[in-house]
Amino acid sequence: MNKEEFTNLREDLLVKAIDVIEKKGVEYAHDEDVLANFKRNAERLNVSPALILGVYLNKHEDAIDSILQRLIQEPYGDLTTLSESVESRFIDAINYLLFTYAYIVEHSHSFGKIDVTTIHDSNHISYMTSKGKQKI
């Protein structure tokens, strides 16, 4: 895969991931807290939201690992027989990484360790850190 193909793939996947997280986020949050679903489940099970996030994230990592294991066994095998598309598996993993990162940032803010301000422009999502503006 050349650089241009990778850039297009990356941008397409990230746009789709944002679309999915915005649509599903409304279904799960029920309020302004995008992490409410994880916190509710943690409270219901009397565990930490970090544990709930870890389990959800691990589920998606495991699904991707299964795809890789299939490709190890059969390098040019048919992945169309999977119950979910390869793309949807990666979209879910990206979004659960974002939820996990958001949870870590939320808890780090109270200690002043992470300062992240998001800036949206028409072509990129950027974030501000102590090192300055970074583009995604």
N, C-alpha and C positions, 0 to 999 in steps of 0.2 A: 504494500500500500504506500503510495507516495504521499508527500506532505499535503498537497491540495485535497486529495481524497480523505486523508485523516482529518483535516480541518473541517471539511464538509460533514463528515460523519460525526465529529465531536459537536459541532454546532447544532446539527439536526437532533441528536440524542438529547442534548441539554435543553433545547426548546421543547421537545416532547416531555421531558422530565418535569419541567416547570409547568407545562399545561396539565399534566396528571396531578401534580401536587396541589395546584390551585383548585382543581375540580374535586379531588378526593378530600382535600383539607377541610372544605366546608362541611362535608359529610361527617368527619370524625371530630372536629374541634368543638362544635356546638357553642362556642363563644370565641372571644378574642385570642385565647391561648392556643396556639397551634400544637402545643404538646399536651393538650387536655386529655386526649385519648390514652396516652401512655400513663399519665398521672392517675386517671380514673382506674385503669386496670391495675396499677401498682397499689392503689389504696384498697381496691376490692380484694386483692390477693395478699395484702399486707407485706409488700416487698418494695424495693426502691424503684422509681421510674427508670433509673439507669439499668437495672436488671431487665425490665420489660423491653427497653430499647435494644439492649444487647441480644435478647432472644430474637426479636423481630429482625434485627440486622443480620444475625447469624443465619436465620432462615433463608435470607436472600443470598448471602455468601455461599451457603450450602448448595443452593440451586445452581449458581454459577459454577461451583466446583464440580457438580454433576455433569454439566455441559462439557467442561474441560476434560473430565475423566472419559466421557464418551469419545471426545476427539483424540485422546491418547490411544484408546483402543481401536478406533476407526477414524484415522485422520481426515478422510473426506466423506464421513458418514452423513446420513440424512438427519438433519436436526428439525425437519418439519413435523416430525411425529411427536414432538414434545407437547405437553399439555398447555404450555404457555410459550410464546415466542421468545427467542433469545433477546431480542430488543426489549421486550417488556420486563424481562428479568433484570436487565441492566438499568432500566428506568427505575424500577422499584428499589434496586440497590442504591442508586444515586440518591433517591429521595430519602431512604432510611439513613444514609450517611448524613444527609442534610439535617434530618430531625435529630440525630445523635449529636452532631456538631452544635446545633441550636441549644440542646439541653446542656452541653458542656459550657457553651458561652454564657447561657443564663446563670449557671452556677459559678462561673469564673468571674462574672461581673461583680458579684458581691465581694470578691476578694481583690478586684481591680487588676486582674491578670490579663484580660483580653479586652481590647477596645475596637470594636468593629462597627463601622457605619457603612451601610450599603448605598451605592449611588447607581441609579439606572439611567442609561442613555439609550438612544435608539438602536445601537448596534452591540452593546456589551453590557454586562453586569460587572460593576467594579466594586471594590471594597476598600475602605480606608483603614489602615493600621498605623501603628506608631512609625512604620517605615514608609508611609505615604500611600498614594493611590495604586492599587493593583487591579489589573484587568483579568477577567476570566475569559 
